[in-house]
């Protein structure tokens, strides 16, 4: 089947990258997507309302209480940050309590707990120590446990899951020095032996989180085409770091997460049994991308934990610090920050909780929801950490050790800021996630009418596609102008907020459709414009999540005064942001800014005042 997108004008390298990415996508939508519907003008609340809460998980509650007590009593996060090492006894105790196998089924030695409990454990870890949270997250979310659960054979599950559940640390190796999101340029190769029983792996991987401490690695490598004349693929392998030829070249050091066991891994003639191939040969990138759909839910949990820690610090200081005769939290400039931080943290928590529950109940495709949750939470947590430093002033910039040495309360605001910065980059940068979400929300349109805009498709087929598409788009577009879709039932406050989401969803769908008609297949190159559409939909998803979460909390006994101010404040701010996004869709300076960047990037840069000799050039490569 030909692609709905015209690739005839792309270079060979760009076409190969595009075709590999398309081949690795999850094709079709086996289950409904709630967030995807918002981009089509559909607010179908049946998936999320009433709240898909499975109730209390007793074993999960016991585990979370044990984990919380251990973190408070036995884990010194500032010492971990200071030394750059997580004590072995900490990892051993976490292994004993089952923290390395939270979602691994009991039959394989794990705790067999829900995605929701796993996310809540990430919140606890993130609120206490970013380095420890990252180790546990990388081990279970993108290490070998998750891909084996999704793609592994029965034998692989029996062999490997008990080991990682017991504490054998695992890691994920995809990135290379010249390869980030563009996997088509991958240089690591694995060649089958003549008898077909092994693959010989050679290559080097960069930024392999947990790599310097791991026993097991998930490694992506290029493999030959299965048939002559076919296309090379990328295959996923399970690699034992004790094998000959596996080498830790260097441990990398970072701005934050000082105890992150991240490094450069080199593979030289590593002999891998065919039994260690994970998923189909040549389909390894799909294994990675599918794993990340649920793996991305851990990072929002970590971000929520850091946001709650920041919020506690800002609240404490806002109440205790007195200036000009009143606590600083009484002054409007500080109160505005704290109020927005509180409302946003509630929304982050609601989005993450709702998406986790959709995983647990099944029957929903959460690839868009997970990506939105990760993108939104990581960016919001960074802003909250930054604002917390601002609220504390000089004490926010000062380290906890220095504060303690002066006899002041050692708020870890500085460490929290450093640790938070990576989260907008980890497991898909914000920019890549916006492109990923845009591709997924455009998929229904491209599937239905993409061939019409593709000049490489025969004219007859384009005409037939246009006629079929017209039968769908005529009534669909008409409905986008009609005041349908406002949910009924529930309290008045909930109907008011959801009514706004329903109307805004229709406006979003119309604007996206108009952009497709205006730009055709050129829309995929207008990345800043696409990002605005994604942000629009993300705000709508966040509003729905806050509303349905608040309804669930009230139904379980919470007073309206405990949650409605948070919902109203968040939704009001979200409406303001949506208004700005809509203005940016209609009128923007994207072209002017892009042209300026291209001029600035030329060898003969026309802006010499920006590159004068006072700027040190010691970072330039030697001549």
Backbone torsions as a table, in degrees:
resi	resn	phi	psi	omega
1	UNK	NA	129.6	-178.2
2	UNK	-73.9	156.0	-179.7
3	UNK	-72.3	145.0	175.4
4	UNK	-73.2	-5.2	-178.2
5	UNK	-111.0	132.8	-178.9
6	UNK	-73.1	120.7	178.5
7	UNK	-111.2	8.5	-172.8
8	UNK	-64.9	-25.6	-177.7
9	UNK	-94.3	0.1	180.0
10	UNK	-81.6	153.0	172.6
11	UNK	-68.5	165.9	-178.8
12	UNK	-60.0	-41.5	-179.3
13	UNK	-66.7	-43.4	-179.9
14	UNK	-66.0	-38.1	179.4
15	UNK	-66.2	-40.2	179.1
16	UNK	-63.4	-41.3	179.8
17	UNK	-65.0	-43.1	-179.9
18	UNK	-64.4	-46.0	-177.4
19	UNK	-65.3	-35.7	177.5
20	UNK	-66.4	-43.5	179.6
21	UNK	-63.3	-42.4	180.0
22	UNK	-65.8	-40.2	-179.7
23	UNK	-67.1	-23.3	-176.9
24	UNK	-91.9	-9.8	178.5
25	UNK	-68.5	153.5	168.6
26	UNK	-73.6	117.8	-177.4
27	UNK	-89.4	139.4	178.2
28	UNK	76.3	174.6	-178.2
29	UNK	-131.4	91.7	-178.6
30	UNK	-65.0	-35.1	179.5
31	UNK	-120.7	159.2	179.1
32	UNK	-69.3	152.6	175.7
33	UNK	-118.4	122.3	-179.3
34	UNK	-70.1	-51.7	-177.5
35	UNK	-64.4	-36.0	177.7
36	UNK	-60.3	-35.5	178.9
37	UNK	-63.5	-30.6	-179.9
38	UNK	-62.1	-32.4	179.3
39	UNK	-77.5	-12.0	177.4
40	UNK	-103.5	8.1	179.4
41	UNK	81.7	21.5	-175.4
42	UNK	-121.2	119.6	172.8
43	UNK	-105.3	87.7	179.6
44	UNK	-95.7	95.6	-173.2
45	UNK	-81.5	-1.9	-177.8
46	UNK	-58.8	-28.1	179.9
47	UNK	-76.5	-25.1	-170.6
48	UNK	-122.8	-4.7	-176.1
49	UNK	-141.9	119.5	1.9
50	UNK	-64.8	161.0	-173.6
51	UNK	-56.4	130.0	-176.0
52	UNK	-77.0	57.9	-175.4
53	UNK	-91.9	121.5	-179.0
54	UNK	-83.0	-0.7	179.4
55	UNK	92.1	-175.5	-176.3
56	UNK	-71.9	137.8	175.3
57	UNK	-105.4	96.9	-171.5
58	UNK	-54.2	-45.2	179.6
59	UNK	-64.0	-36.4	178.2
60	UNK	-65.8	-41.2	178.7
61	UNK	-62.9	-41.0	179.0
62	UNK	-64.2	-41.6	179.4
63	UNK	-63.8	-43.9	-178.1
64	UNK	-64.0	-38.9	177.8
65	UNK	-65.1	-40.6	178.9
66	UNK	-66.0	-41.9	179.7
67	UNK	-63.8	-45.5	-178.9
68	UNK	-61.4	-44.9	179.8
69	UNK	-62.0	-41.5	-179.1
70	UNK	-64.9	-43.4	-179.8
71	UNK	-61.6	-42.7	-177.3
72	UNK	-70.2	-37.4	-172.8
73	UNK	-91.0	-29.5	-167.1
74	UNK	-125.4	-5.0	-176.5
75	UNK	-115.7	114.5	178.5
76	UNK	-96.7	96.2	-174.9
77	UNK	-65.3	-34.1	179.2
78	UNK	-69.1	-35.7	176.1
79	UNK	-67.1	-39.4	176.7
80	UNK	-62.1	-42.6	178.6
81	UNK	-65.0	-38.5	-176.9
82	UNK	-69.0	-42.6	-174.7
83	UNK	-91.7	-20.8	-175.9
84	UNK	74.6	18.8	-179.1
85	UNK	-136.8	140.9	172.0
86	UNK	-95.4	121.7	-177.1
87	UNK	-57.2	141.7	179.8
88	UNK	-58.9	-35.2	-178.7
89	UNK	-67.4	-29.0	175.9
90	UNK	-66.6	-47.0	179.2
91	UNK	-64.8	-37.2	179.8
92	UNK	-64.5	-42.3	-179.5
93	UNK	-69.8	-38.0	175.5
94	UNK	-61.3	-39.6	177.3
95	UNK	-64.0	-41.4	-179.1
96	UNK	-63.8	-36.3	-179.0
97	UNK	-83.3	-4.7	175.7
98	UNK	95.2	11.8	-175.6
99	UNK	-69.0	-13.8	177.7
100	UNK	-91.0	-2.6	-179.9
101	UNK	-142.3	46.1	-173.4
102	UNK	-60.4	-46.1	-177.7
103	UNK	-96.8	-6.5	179.3
104	UNK	-68.4	130.4	-177.8
105	UNK	-57.4	152.1	-177.5
106	UNK	-60.2	-33.1	-178.2
107	UNK	-63.4	-18.2	177.9
108	UNK	-109.3	18.3	175.2
109	UNK	91.4	2.7	-179.9
110	UNK	-93.0	-175.1	178.9
111	UNK	-85.3	-21.9	178.1
112	UNK	65.8	35.2	-176.9
113	UNK	-93.3	170.7	-173.0
114	UNK	-78.9	165.3	173.6
115	UNK	-61.0	-37.8	-179.4
116	UNK	-62.0	-44.1	178.4
117	UNK	-65.2	-38.8	177.8
118	UNK	-61.2	-43.7	178.3
119	UNK	-63.7	-40.5	178.7
120	UNK	-66.3	-32.4	175.0
121	UNK	-67.3	-35.5	176.9
122	UNK	-65.1	-35.8	177.1
123	UNK	-63.0	-45.2	178.4
124	UNK	-61.3	-47.9	-178.9
125	UNK	-63.8	-43.6	-179.2
126	UNK	-64.6	-33.4	180.0
127	UNK	-72.0	-16.1	-174.8
128	UNK	-108.4	-52.8	-174.5
129	UNK	-149.1	113.8	-177.9
130	UNK	-64.2	-38.1	-179.0
131	UNK	-65.1	-43.1	179.5
132	UNK	-67.8	-40.6	177.7
133	UNK	-60.7	-40.5	-179.5
134	UNK	-67.0	-38.2	179.1
135	UNK	-63.1	-48.5	-178.9
136	UNK	-65.5	-40.2	-179.3
137	UNK	-64.8	-50.1	-179.2
138	UNK	-62.9	-36.1	-179.7
139	UNK	-62.4	-44.4	-173.0
140	UNK	-98.5	-30.4	-173.6
141	UNK	-87.0	-39.4	-179.8
142	UNK	-124.8	-5.9	171.0
143	UNK	-70.3	-165.2	-168.8
144	UNK	-74.0	-18.3	-175.2
145	UNK	-61.6	-53.5	-175.7
146	UNK	-64.5	-48.9	178.8
147	UNK	-64.2	-31.6	177.2
148	UNK	-68.9	-40.1	176.8
149	UNK	-61.1	-34.9	-177.7
150	UNK	-86.0	-37.3	-170.1
151	UNK	-126.7	-7.9	-173.4
152	UNK	-73.0	155.8	173.5
153	UNK	-77.8	167.6	177.2
154	UNK	-59.5	-38.4	179.9
155	UNK	-66.0	-41.3	178.6
156	UNK	-63.9	-40.0	178.1
157	UNK	-63.8	-43.0	179.9
158	UNK	-66.8	-36.3	-175.3
159	UNK	-77.8	-45.9	-166.7
160	UNK	-100.1	-36.3	-174.2
161	UNK	-61.4	-42.6	177.4
162	UNK	-60.5	-33.2	-178.9
163	UNK	-69.8	-44.8	-179.0
164	UNK	-74.0	-30.3	176.5
165	UNK	-66.0	-31.6	-178.6
166	UNK	-80.7	-9.0	176.3
167	UNK	125.2	-1.4	173.8
168	UNK	-69.1	112.8	-173.0
169	UNK	-71.9	141.7	179.2
170	UNK	-124.4	162.6	-174.7
171	UNK	-146.3	172.9	-173.5
172	UNK	-127.7	128.0	-175.3
173	UNK	-126.2	99.2	178.6
174	UNK	-124.2	-49.2	-173.9
175	UNK	-66.2	144.1	173.6
176	UNK	-127.3	171.5	-177.8
177	UNK	-55.3	-39.9	-177.6
178	UNK	-105.8	7.7	-174.1
179	UNK	-133.5	117.1	171.5
180	UNK	-110.7	-99.2	179.0
181	UNK	-81.0	-17.1	-178.4
182	UNK	-88.3	79.6	-174.4
183	UNK	-67.0	-16.3	-179.7
184	UNK	-63.8	-18.6	-178.9
185	UNK	-94.5	9.0	-177.7
186	UNK	-56.7	136.5	-177.7
187	UNK	-106.7	-24.3	177.0
188	UNK	-59.6	134.7	-176.3
189	UNK	-130.0	147.7	174.2
190	UNK	-130.6	114.8	-177.8
191	UNK	-102.5	133.9	177.3
192	UNK	-69.7	145.5	175.1
193	UNK	-72.7	161.0	-178.3
194	UNK	-55.9	-34.0	-179.4
195	UNK	-84.1	-3.6	177.1
196	UNK	75.0	4.6	-175.4
197	UNK	-88.6	-14.8	-178.6
198	UNK	-139.5	164.8	167.1
199	UNK	-119.7	145.1	178.0
200	UNK	-107.8	114.9	-173.5
201	UNK	-99.2	131.9	172.5
202	UNK	-136.6	139.1	178.5
203	UNK	152.2	-178.0	-178.4
204	UNK	-139.6	139.2	-179.0
205	UNK	-121.1	142.1	-176.9
206	UNK	-110.6	150.0	174.1
207	UNK	55.4	47.9	179.1
208	UNK	-86.0	97.4	-177.6
209	UNK	-65.1	130.3	-173.7
210	UNK	78.8	-5.5	-172.5
211	UNK	-58.1	-36.7	-176.3
212	UNK	-76.1	-7.9	-178.7
213	UNK	-125.4	-0.5	-170.4
214	UNK	-81.9	151.1	168.6
215	UNK	-93.2	-36.6	-175.5
216	UNK	-122.0	142.2	178.1
217	UNK	-125.2	142.7	165.1
218	UNK	-98.0	114.9	-173.3
219	UNK	-118.3	131.3	174.9
220	UNK	-99.1	133.6	179.1
221	UNK	-147.5	152.5	177.6
222	UNK	-73.9	137.4	178.9
223	UNK	-128.4	153.3	-177.1
224	UNK	-63.9	160.3	175.4
225	UNK	-62.4	140.1	-178.4
226	UNK	-67.0	-24.6	-179.5
227	UNK	-131.0	150.8	177.6
228	UNK	-56.0	134.7	-179.9
229	UNK	83.9	-5.4	179.5
230	UNK	-81.2	-176.5	-177.3
231	UNK	-100.6	137.5	174.5
232	UNK	-61.2	154.6	178.0
233	UNK	-129.7	-178.2	175.2
234	UNK	-117.7	131.3	-175.1
235	UNK	-120.5	147.3	179.4
236	UNK	-99.7	133.5	-179.2
237	UNK	-126.2	148.2	170.5
238	UNK	-97.3	119.0	-173.3
239	UNK	-119.8	133.6	175.7
240	UNK	-90.1	122.3	-177.2
241	UNK	-67.4	-10.3	177.8
242	UNK	-84.8	-7.3	-178.9
243	UNK	-69.2	151.3	174.5
244	UNK	-60.2	138.5	177.5
245	UNK	95.9	-9.4	176.9
246	UNK	-94.3	123.8	-172.8
247	UNK	-136.6	135.4	169.1
248	UNK	-86.9	110.4	-176.8
249	UNK	-78.0	-42.2	-175.3
250	UNK	-162.3	141.8	169.2
251	UNK	-89.6	127.7	-178.6
252	UNK	-85.2	149.2	179.7
253	UNK	-120.6	147.3	-168.7
254	UNK	-134.9	169.1	177.1
255	UNK	-56.5	-46.0	178.2
256	UNK	-125.8	-168.7	-179.3
257	UNK	46.8	58.8	-172.8
258	UNK	-62.4	-22.2	179.2
259	UNK	-103.6	25.7	177.0
260	UNK	-74.7	122.2	-179.5
261	UNK	-88.0	71.8	-173.2
262	UNK	-115.8	135.4	-176.0
263	UNK	-156.2	-178.2	174.5
264	UNK	-95.9	126.2	-179.0
265	UNK	-113.7	134.4	179.1
266	UNK	-117.9	140.0	-179.4
267	UNK	-123.7	119.0	-177.2
268	UNK	-124.8	108.5	179.0
269	UNK	52.1	43.7	179.9
270	UNK	-78.8	125.7	-175.6
271	UNK	-94.4	114.4	-175.1
272	UNK	-112.7	122.7	176.2
273	UNK	-62.5	145.0	179.0
274	UNK	-58.7	-26.8	178.6
275	UNK	-63.9	-15.0	179.9
276	UNK	-95.7	8.6	171.3
277	UNK	-74.9	129.1	-177.4
278	UNK	-105.6	112.2	-175.6
279	UNK	82.9	-178.2	-178.5
280	UNK	-67.8	146.4	174.2
281	UNK	-61.6	133.0	179.4
282	UNK	86.7	-4.9	-177.9
283	UNK	-116.2	28.2	-175.0
284	UNK	-67.9	-31.9	179.6
285	UNK	-67.2	-33.8	175.9
286	UNK	-66.0	-37.1	175.7
287	UNK	-58.8	-45.7	-178.0
288	UNK	-64.8	-47.2	-175.9
289	UNK	-67.2	-39.4	178.7
290	UNK	-67.2	-39.6	177.2
291	UNK	-59.4	-40.4	-177.1
292	UNK	-67.7	-23.5	-180.0
293	UNK	-56.5	-48.7	177.5
294	UNK	-88.4	-28.2	178.4
295	UNK	-62.3	-30.6	-179.7
296	UNK	-65.9	-15.5	-179.0
297	UNK	-73.3	-17.1	179.4
298	UNK	-74.0	-41.6	-178.3
299	UNK	-61.5	-42.1	173.5
300	UNK	-56.3	-37.3	177.4
301	UNK	-61.7	-46.5	178.0
302	UNK	-59.8	-42.4	-179.3
303	UNK	-65.0	-38.7	177.1
304	UNK	-62.9	-41.0	177.6
305	UNK	-60.1	-44.7	179.2
306	UNK	-67.9	-35.1	178.7
307	UNK	-65.8	-40.8	179.4
308	UNK	-67.1	-37.2	175.3
309	UNK	-63.3	-45.7	178.8
310	UNK	-61.2	-41.9	-179.0
311	UNK	-63.3	-39.5	177.2
312	UNK	-62.2	-44.0	-180.0
313	UNK	-63.0	-47.7	-178.4
314	UNK	-63.9	-40.0	178.7
315	UNK	-64.1	-45.5	-179.3
316	UNK	-61.3	-47.9	-178.3
317	UNK	-69.3	-36.9	178.9
318	UNK	-64.3	-27.5	178.1
319	UNK	-85.9	-34.0	-170.4
320	UNK	-94.9	-33.1	-175.6
321	UNK	-78.7	120.9	-177.9
322	UNK	-108.7	127.7	174.6
323	UNK	-138.3	140.3	-179.9
324	UNK	52.4	38.7	171.8
325	UNK	82.8	8.4	-179.1
326	UNK	-152.1	152.3	173.0
327	UNK	-56.1	142.0	-175.3
328	UNK	-62.3	-23.6	176.5
329	UNK	-65.9	-14.4	176.7
330	UNK	-82.9	-19.0	179.7
331	UNK	-80.3	135.6	-170.0
332	UNK	-58.1	-38.6	-176.5
333	UNK	-62.5	-38.9	178.9
334	UNK	-81.1	-40.2	179.8
335	UNK	-59.3	-38.1	179.2
336	UNK	-61.6	-42.4	178.8
337	UNK	-63.5	-48.4	-176.1
338	UNK	-65.5	-40.1	178.3
339	UNK	-62.4	-44.2	178.8
340	UNK	-66.8	-38.3	177.5
341	UNK	-61.4	-44.2	-178.8
342	UNK	-64.3	-46.6	-178.8
343	UNK	-64.4	-40.9	-179.1
344	UNK	-67.6	-39.0	179.0
345	UNK	-63.3	-40.2	176.1
346	UNK	-60.7	-42.7	-179.6
347	UNK	-66.4	-42.8	177.0
348	UNK	-57.0	-46.7	-179.7
349	UNK	-61.9	-41.4	-179.0
350	UNK	-65.2	-43.8	179.6
351	UNK	-62.1	-45.4	-178.0
352	UNK	-66.3	-42.7	-179.1
353	UNK	-64.9	-44.3	-179.7
354	UNK	-62.9	-45.1	-178.7
355	UNK	-65.9	-38.3	177.2
356	UNK	-62.8	-41.2	179.2
357	UNK	-66.4	-35.7	176.9
358	UNK	-62.7	-34.2	174.9
359	UNK	-66.3	-43.9	-175.2
360	UNK	-67.2	-40.2	-177.3
361	UNK	-80.4	-21.3	179.9
362	UNK	73.9	177.2	177.0
363	UNK	79.7	11.9	177.6
364	UNK	-137.3	143.8	174.8
365	UNK	-92.4	116.4	-171.7
366	UNK	-108.9	18.4	-176.6
367	UNK	-62.7	-37.2	178.5
368	UNK	-75.5	-43.9	-179.4
369	UNK	-60.4	-42.7	-179.3
370	UNK	-65.1	-42.7	-180.0
371	UNK	-66.2	-40.9	177.7
372	UNK	-63.5	-44.5	-178.7
373	UNK	-60.1	-44.0	-179.7
374	UNK	-66.1	-47.3	-179.3
375	UNK	-61.0	-48.8	-175.2
376	UNK	-66.7	-47.6	-175.3
377	UNK	-67.4	-40.1	-177.7
378	UNK	-67.3	-39.3	179.0
379	UNK	-71.7	-39.7	179.6
380	UNK	-67.0	-40.8	-179.8
381	UNK	-63.9	-37.1	177.3
382	UNK	-64.2	-44.4	178.8
383	UNK	-62.7	-40.7	-178.9
384	UNK	-66.1	-42.7	177.6
385	UNK	-62.6	-40.4	179.2
386	UNK	-64.8	-44.3	179.3
387	UNK	-66.3	-32.3	178.0
388	UNK	-65.0	-42.6	175.0
389	UNK	-58.7	-40.8	-179.6
390	UNK	-65.6	-40.4	178.9
391	UNK	-62.3	-40.3	-179.6
392	UNK	-78.2	-16.6	-178.9
393	UNK	67.4	-134.5	-178.3
394	UNK	-59.8	-32.0	178.7
395	UNK	-68.0	-25.0	175.8
396	UNK	-71.8	-30.2	-179.7
397	UNK	-85.1	-19.5	-178.6
398	UNK	-82.4	143.9	-179.0
399	UNK	-71.8	158.5	178.6
400	UNK	-61.8	-39.2	179.2
401	UNK	-61.8	-42.6	-179.5
402	UNK	-67.0	-40.2	176.8
403	UNK	-61.2	-44.4	-179.3
404	UNK	-64.3	-39.4	-179.4
405	UNK	-64.1	-27.1	178.1
406	UNK	-90.8	3.0	177.7
407	UNK	84.0	14.4	178.1
408	UNK	-102.0	164.1	-179.8
409	UNK	-63.6	126.7	-173.0
410	UNK	-83.7	69.7	176.8
411	UNK	-63.9	130.4	-178.8
412	UNK	-88.8	42.4	-177.5
413	UNK	-65.0	-39.1	-179.8
414	UNK	-64.8	-44.5	178.4
415	UNK	-65.0	-40.4	-179.9
416	UNK	-61.5	-40.5	179.0
417	UNK	-63.5	-46.9	-179.9
418	UNK	-62.2	-44.5	-177.1
419	UNK	-67.5	-28.7	-176.1
420	UNK	-74.7	-25.9	-168.6
421	UNK	-61.0	-33.4	-175.5
422	UNK	-72.1	-19.3	-171.3
423	UNK	-68.2	-21.3	174.5
424	UNK	-81.3	-0.4	-179.8
425	UNK	-115.7	-42.0	178.9
426	UNK	-49.4	142.6	169.5
427	UNK	48.8	44.9	179.8
428	UNK	103.2	107.1	179.0
429	UNK	-63.7	162.5	179.4
430	UNK	-57.2	-39.0	-178.9
431	UNK	-65.5	-44.3	179.7
432	UNK	-67.2	-39.5	179.5
433	UNK	-64.4	-37.3	177.7
434	UNK	-63.8	-39.5	177.1
435	UNK	-67.9	-39.6	177.5
436	UNK	-61.3	-47.8	-179.5
437	UNK	-63.3	-43.0	179.7
438	UNK	-59.9	-41.8	179.5
439	UNK	-63.8	-39.0	-178.3
440	UNK	-70.4	-40.0	-177.9
441	UNK	-75.5	-22.5	175.1
442	UNK	-82.1	-13.5	-174.3
443	UNK	-55.3	-44.7	178.7
444	UNK	-59.0	-37.2	179.2
445	UNK	-71.4	-43.4	-179.0
446	UNK	-66.4	-37.8	178.7
447	UNK	-65.2	-38.5	-175.0
448	UNK	-83.0	-38.2	-170.9
449	UNK	-135.1	5.6	-176.4
450	UNK	-59.6	-35.5	-178.3
451	UNK	-63.9	-25.9	179.6
452	UNK	-62.4	-35.7	-176.2
453	UNK	-92.7	1.0	-175.4
454	UNK	-100.8	106.0	-176.7
455	UNK	-66.2	-15.3	179.6
456	UNK	-80.1	-9.8	178.5
457	UNK	-83.6	138.1	179.1
458	UNK	-54.2	144.9	-174.4
459	UNK	-58.4	-40.9	-178.5
460	UNK	-60.3	-43.2	179.3
461	UNK	-67.0	-36.7	178.7
462	UNK	-63.9	-38.8	179.4
463	UNK	-67.0	-44.8	180.0
464	UNK	-62.6	-40.7	178.6
465	UNK	-63.5	-41.2	-179.9
466	UNK	-62.3	-40.3	179.9
467	UNK	-66.0	-44.2	179.5
468	UNK	-65.7	-41.0	179.9
469	UNK	-64.0	-37.5	-179.9
470	UNK	-61.3	-35.5	178.8
471	UNK	-64.5	-29.0	176.8
472	UNK	-84.4	-46.8	-169.3
473	UNK	-72.5	-29.8	-178.5
474	UNK	-59.9	-56.5	178.3
475	UNK	-69.1	-34.3	179.6
476	UNK	-62.1	-46.8	-178.3
477	UNK	-66.3	-37.4	177.9
478	UNK	-61.3	-41.5	-179.3
479	UNK	-64.1	-28.0	180.0
480	UNK	-66.8	-16.8	178.8
481	UNK	-98.4	-5.1	-177.7
482	UNK	-99.0	146.9	-176.1
483	UNK	-79.3	59.5	177.8
484	UNK	-103.7	164.9	168.3
485	UNK	98.5	-7.4	178.4
486	UNK	-69.5	122.5	-176.3
487	UNK	-64.9	147.5	175.9
488	UNK	-105.5	168.1	178.6
489	UNK	82.3	161.0	-179.7
490	UNK	85.3	179.7	-178.1
491	UNK	-71.5	160.7	-177.8
492	UNK	-61.3	-40.4	-178.8
493	UNK	-62.1	-37.7	179.8
494	UNK	-69.0	-42.2	179.4
495	UNK	-63.0	-36.9	-179.6
496	UNK	-63.7	-48.0	-178.6
497	UNK	-67.9	-42.9	-178.9
498	UNK	-70.6	-29.5	174.5
499	UNK	-62.9	-39.6	175.9
500	UNK	-63.6	-42.3	179.3
501	UNK	-61.8	-42.9	-179.2
502	UNK	-60.6	-47.1	-179.5
503	UNK	-66.3	-40.9	-179.3
504	UNK	-68.6	-33.3	177.7
505	UNK	-62.3	-40.3	178.0
506	UNK	-66.0	-39.4	177.5
507	UNK	-64.2	-40.5	178.2
508	UNK	-61.1	-46.5	-178.9
509	UNK	-62.8	-40.4	178.6
510	UNK	-64.4	-45.3	-178.0
511	UNK	-63.5	-41.4	179.0
512	UNK	-64.8	-40.7	178.3
513	UNK	-64.3	-42.8	179.0
514	UNK	-62.8	-39.0	179.0
515	UNK	-65.0	-36.8	177.5
516	UNK	-64.4	-42.2	179.0
517	UNK	-66.6	-37.5	-176.2
518	UNK	-72.9	-43.1	-171.7
519	UNK	-103.5	-14.8	-178.1
520	UNK	57.9	-139.4	179.9
521	UNK	-72.5	-9.6	174.6
522	UNK	-71.1	-10.0	-179.7
523	UNK	-62.1	-33.8	-176.8
524	UNK	-66.9	-16.8	176.8
525	UNK	-88.3	-14.8	-178.3
526	UNK	-89.7	72.9	-169.9
527	UNK	-66.9	-34.8	-179.7
528	UNK	-69.1	-39.8	176.8
529	UNK	-64.3	-45.3	177.9
530	UNK	-59.9	-37.6	179.0
531	UNK	-61.2	-35.5	178.5
532	UNK	-65.0	-41.5	177.4
533	UNK	-62.2	-41.3	179.1
534	UNK	-63.3	-44.4	179.7
535	UNK	-63.2	-36.9	176.7
536	UNK	-58.4	-53.3	-179.7
537	UNK	-64.9	-35.2	179.0
538	UNK	-63.9	-39.7	177.3
539	UNK	-63.3	-39.2	179.3
540	UNK	-66.1	-42.8	178.4
541	UNK	-62.2	-40.5	179.0
542	UNK	-62.9	-40.9	179.2
543	UNK	-63.5	-45.0	178.8
544	UNK	-61.0	-43.5	-178.3
545	UNK	-61.4	-42.2	-179.8
546	UNK	-65.1	-38.1	-178.3
547	UNK	-67.4	-50.6	-175.8
548	UNK	-69.9	-31.9	175.7
549	UNK	-66.4	-43.0	178.6
550	UNK	-62.7	-41.3	177.0
551	UNK	-58.8	-42.3	-179.0
552	UNK	-66.4	-41.6	-179.8
553	UNK	-64.5	-41.9	178.7
554	UNK	-65.7	-39.6	178.7
555	UNK	-63.8	-27.6	179.7
556	UNK	-89.8	4.5	173.4
557	UNK	117.6	-4.1	178.1
558	UNK	-69.9	146.2	175.3
559	UNK	-77.0	146.0	179.5
560	UNK	-57.6	-35.1	-178.8
561	UNK	-67.5	-13.1	179.3
562	UNK	-83.9	-21.9	-174.3
563	UNK	-126.9	-32.6	-174.1
564	UNK	-63.9	-37.4	175.7
565	UNK	-59.1	-35.3	177.4
566	UNK	-67.1	-44.2	-180.0
567	UNK	-63.8	-48.9	-177.1
568	UNK	-62.7	-42.0	-179.7
569	UNK	-65.5	-43.2	-179.2
570	UNK	-65.7	-47.8	-177.0
571	UNK	-63.6	-36.7	177.3
572	UNK	-63.7	-45.1	177.4
573	UNK	-64.6	-37.5	179.3
574	UNK	-65.3	-39.4	177.6
575	UNK	-61.7	-40.8	178.4
576	UNK	-63.2	-42.4	179.0
577	UNK	-65.2	-39.2	179.0
578	UNK	-63.4	-39.6	178.3
579	UNK	-60.4	-40.8	177.2
580	UNK	-66.2	-39.7	178.6
581	UNK	-63.0	-42.8	-179.7
582	UNK	-63.3	-39.3	176.6
583	UNK	-63.1	-39.4	179.4
584	UNK	-67.1	-31.3	177.0
585	UNK	-67.1	-40.9	-176.9
586	UNK	-76.9	-36.9	-174.4
587	UNK	-147.1	123.3	-177.1
588	UNK	-153.7	172.3	179.2
589	UNK	-113.2	31.7	-176.8
590	UNK	-57.8	-45.1	-176.6
591	UNK	-63.9	-43.4	-178.2
592	UNK	-63.9	-42.9	-179.5
593	UNK	-66.6	-40.4	178.4
594	UNK	-62.4	-45.6	-179.2
595	UNK	-62.5	-39.6	177.7
596	UNK	-60.5	-43.9	-179.7
597	UNK	-61.7	-41.0	-179.1
598	UNK	-66.1	-38.1	176.2
599	UNK	-64.4	-43.4	-178.3
600	UNK	-64.2	-31.0	-176.9
601	UNK	-82.8	-7.3	-179.5
602	UNK	-67.2	155.0	177.3
603	UNK	-59.4	-41.9	178.1
604	UNK	-98.0	68.8	-176.0
605	UNK	-56.1	126.7	-176.3
606	UNK	-82.8	10.0	-178.1
607	UNK	-122.0	69.5	-173.5
608	UNK	-62.4	-26.4	-178.7
609	UNK	-65.0	-20.4	178.7
610	UNK	-85.0	-13.8	-176.4
611	UNK	-128.7	39.8	-176.5
612	UNK	-74.6	172.9	-171.8
613	UNK	-68.6	-10.2	-179.6
614	UNK	-74.9	-11.9	178.2
615	UNK	-84.8	121.8	-178.9
616	UNK	-65.0	134.8	-178.6
617	UNK	-111.7	27.6	-177.0
618	UNK	-68.7	-11.5	-179.9
619	UNK	-88.0	-5.8	178.9
620	UNK	-66.7	146.4	176.8
621	UNK	-66.5	153.0	179.2
622	UNK	-63.4	149.4	-179.1
623	UNK	-66.4	NA	NA
